[in-house]
């Protein structure tokens, strides 16, 4: 047990004062010498003295602010250690790549289908970043045993959240990514290195995932490639890339008959090829609309449910209230005894 104000414990010896106090006030009685010894009264007197000691001791301990400090409990669940790497560049403030159906295409369509397309069109006008954060919040709420860290990036990565299992903290970190507007440039290489370094000096207790959510790629230099490849193999990390396709992007999946060399200069495809060459587990999901993004996140949710061992930090517990409750109970007993005391002989 620990105390907020331990210096108050020096006053504890004063709790012994009731043991030396005079018992009750004297009653006039001419024949006191003839009265027999009342052992039950003596025992009651000492009991009241001890109750007085407990009352003073409990008051002193309660004012000292006692509490049980936080501690860690090892738990086993199904999940993973996941680092969310969320793109905060300016392009994430734009809508998705899909196009709204034309009036000719909608002609003769039932009202229910038209209403569906209108809702989809409305949501596609929302920024990719906003939709991604909403769906990530739902994804995290479903995974109670996972430990999440979070990094947002544009030109430089910002480590928003270290590994935690506290859902409130994770949701707050995701909401914080909606503050302000992003920069026009991105550096995915630095963001990935920062994400992989999150696993440094951590024991391997289960699946490790780096989940990149971005609408663009990056051509990494040789040093960045080697560093990322080394850290990925060292920490045995699985990469997931949820690629939010922009309007003019050719995407990650080649058209039939299209040669890889024709898109090698495209940053998205270059990054995709780099992930495939790492030799670690890697999955890419291309999303051109909110519905596709939801399906991609649901796929990750289904895949990553292996056993994981983790340490759960239990918060400190304040015990001053029950201690002060003991003091109050003792004081009430002393008050009742005082009210029942005989003031004069009948």
Helices and strands as residue ranges (DSSP letters): E 2-3, G 6-20, G 32-34, H 39-63, E 66-68, E 71-78, E 80-87, G 90-93, H 103-106, H 111-124, H 128-142, E 147-153, E 157-164, H 167-176, H 188-197, E 207-214, H 222-235, E 238-244, G 260-263, H 267-276, E 282-287, H 290-303, E 307-314, E 317-318, H 320-339
